[in-house]
Amino acid sequence: MPSPPSSPATVVQQDLPVDKLSLNAWKPHFVKTLSPFSSIAKIPANAVTFHAQFLEDHLGGTDWSPGLRFIVGTGTCILKNRTYYMLDPTTEPYLPDGPGEHGAKLTAFFNVNPEADQGDLPDGVTTWENVPMFVEQPETGRYVYYGNYSQARWSDKLDIDTMMTRVPQHIKDFWATELTSTIRPKWMTQELKKHFFKKPEYIGKIVAAPEADTTTITSEMEVKIDEKMAKDVRKYVEELREWEREANMKTAMIKKQFILDAFEAVCFARDVDWSDALY
């Protein structure tokens, strides 16, 4: 039986208090290059807050990616792009400091865009542009509308220095728990499997197919080459089957500490999409 995945090498981290990290002052570089909104003064200072159940009853939707909800279907919907954010600032240190300001979404993995699975939305709208964002207020548990945001910059990855000095331990704990939850969504399991257990690559013979409108005489050498390619393809399919079986088993055995150790490894900070700009 395949053994559980071995933990990556751990770098000892001396956690600093969140206030010493100045999380509210630090933002990803791209976010700091954006010009302030000219219409920010139009957003009310004392915004109306919404209970989570109110948003569920009137907007609905399902959790598509962490913090992103999508209303599946083609029926009537209040939101033109059928998408909205519900975000928790206690696990999102780079959110906008207030309504109408710029910020960034922090996550280990994103699901594919809804369009890739559900098809394009009508009238040319997308699920990453002009999306309403609601941010929870920790003291009340209610949500404040921050405005409509676009997420058009992808895959700004945190390096190991930022991971060690700018991401508090409680956020790493949160994600380690989410990623190893027994009720995590299937797409997240697939992302974990692809990241930690590399799929074998095909290195066998490849022969270009003949043009459809040409007539050729197959030589003895071509027959041998085609047979070799067919043999290599069959071998690769068997390798994929074996990889799928072992990777599924190993992914199911991943524990919280394995993820925490991975967060401290340079390779994880390089390879995983951690931060997507919201502006």
N, C-alpha and C positions, 0 to 999 in steps of 0.2 A: 504494500500500500504506500502511496506517496506520502512523504513526511510533511508536516506543516512547514510553511515558508519560514526560512531563517530570518531573524531580525537584522536590518541593516546596522552598520556601525553607528554607535551613538556618540554624539558630541555633547559633552557636559555643558549645560546652560545654567548660568546664574541669572535667575529671573529678577527683573527690576520692577518696582511698583509701577503701576500704569501711569501715575501722575508724573513720574520721572521720565517716562518715555515720551511725554508730550504728544500723545496720539492725536489730540485735537488740533495741534499745530502742524503736525506732519501730514502731508498728502502725497500720493504718487505724483511724480514729476509732471506727467501729461496734464493732470487735473490742475496743477498750479499754473500751467501756461494758458489756460482758457480765460477769456475775458468775462467779467461779470455780466449777468443778464441786465439789460436796460430796463426790463419791466418788473424787476424784483420788488419795487416799491408798491406794486399793485396787489401783492399777496398780503392778506390781512395778518396783522401781528398776533391777534387773538383768534387763531383759526378754530373752526368747529372740529370737534373730535368725534370719532366714530368707534362704536363697539365692534369687535371682531365678528360677532354674530350678525350685526347689521350689514357689514360688507359681504358676508357669506350669503345672507338672504337676498340682497339686492343685486350683487354682482355674480356670486357663485364661483364656478370654476374649480379646477383641481390643481394641486401642486405639480408644476411641470419641471421646473428647476428650483434649486434652493432660493426661496424668497420670491419666486415668479409664479403667478397663477394664470392659467389659460382656460377659457371657456370653450370646451370641445363642442363641435356641432356647427350647424349652419342656420339655426333658428335666430329669431330676433334677439339682439343683445344691446344693452345700453352702451357698451364700449365698442367703438368701430373696429379696433384691432383685437378685440376679445382677450386682452391681456392687461394685467396690472401687477404692481409690486406690493408685497406686504413684508416689511423689513423690521428687524429687531436691532436697535443700536447697540445692545449689550454684546452682540456677536458680529457687529459690522462696524469696526473702528474707523473706516474711511468714508462713511456716509456724509452727505452734505451736512454742514453745521446747522443749517436752517432751511426753511422752505425757499426754493428758487436758487439755492447755491449749488455749486458743482461738488461731485463726490465720486466714489468708486465702490463697486460691489466686490466683496472678498468671498471666494469660494474655492473648494478643492476641485470640483468638477461641474461642468454645465452640461445639461442635456442638449440634444440637437435642437435647432430652432423648430417651433411647432409647424412651420411651413413645410419642413422636410418630411414630416410625418403625416400632417393633416391636409397638405396642399395649400396653395397660395390663397390669401384672403382676397375678397372682392375689392374693386376700386383701387388696386395698387397699394393698399396699406400693408404695413409690416408689423411684426410683433416686437421689434426692437426700436421703433421710432415713435415718439410722442406717446409714451406709455405712462398712465397715472401711477404715482408712487405714494404709498401710505406708510408712514413710519410710526412704530409703536412708541408710546411714552411710558417708560418703565415705572414711573410713580403712579400712573393710573391704569395702565394696561390698555388704554384706548389708542386709536390711531389718528394721526394728523396727516392731512393731505399736503404734500410738499410741492405739488405741481406735476407737469408731464415731462418725462425725461426720455432721452434717446441713448441707446447703448450701441454705438456704432464703432467703437474701438475694442478689439478683441485681444485676449491673450497677453496682457502685460504681466509677466511672471515675476514673482518676488524672488530675489536672490537670497543666498544663505545668510548674508549679513542682515538683511531686512527681516527675514524670518526669525533670526535670533534676537534682534534688538527692538523690533517694532510690533511684533505680534505677541500679545500677552498669552501666558500659559492657559488661562481659562478658555480662550478661543481655540487653542489647539486641542484642549480637552473636549470642547464642544464638538469639533469636527471629527475627532477620533471616535466619539460616541456615535455620531450620525453615520459615519462610514462603516461601522461594524454593527449597526442595529440589525436585528433579525427581521425588521419590517422595512428595511431600506428598499427603494424602488429597484426594479430589475435593471434599468438603464445604468444606475449607479454601480451595481454589481459588475456589469459588463465593463464599465470604465476602470474599476479597480483591477479586474482581471487583465485588461489590455495593458495597464500601466506596470503592474508588478511582474507579470508572467508573459514575456515577449512571445508573440506568435512566430512559429518557424517560417522562414522565407523560402520561396521556391528558387532553387539553384539548378534545376534540371534543364534539359534541352528545350529550346523553343524554335520552331520553324514557322516562317511566315506562310500564311495560306495563299494559294494561287488566286489570281484575279478571276472573278466570276465569269468574265466574258472571254477567257482564253482557253485554248485547247492544248494540253501538254501530254507528253508521253511520260509516264512515271518510270523513272530508271530504277535499277536495282539498288543503287545507293540511296535514292530518295525513300524507297520502301524501308530500308534499314534505319534511316534517320527518323522516319515517322514512328517506327516501332520503338525506337529508343525514347522518343518524346512521350509516347503513350505509357511506357514503363515508368518513366520519371514522374509523370503526373499521378499515376496510381500510387507510387511510393509517397509522394507529397500528400495525397489525400489521407493515407494511413497516418502520416506524421501529424496532420491536422486533427484527426480523430483522437490520437493519443494525447496531443496537447490539450484539446478541449476537455477530455476526461480529467486529466491531472490538474489543469488550471481551475476548473470548476470546483474540484475538491479542495485545492489549496486556498482558493478565494473564500470558500465557506468556512475555512478554519482560521482566517485572519482575526486576530484579537486587537483590542484597543491599544495595548502596549506596542504592538507591531507598527501601528499607524503613528503613534507618538514618536517612536524611534525614527520612523521614516521622515517625519517633519524636521528632524535635526540633521538629516543627511543631505549633503550638497546635491546629490543626484535628484532627489525628490523636488527640491526647491527649483531646480533648473527645468525639470521635465513637465511639471503639472501646471495647467492654467489656473493661476490663483486670483488674478485681479482683472476685472473688466471695467473700463471707465464708464461712468454715467455722466452725461452732460446735457 
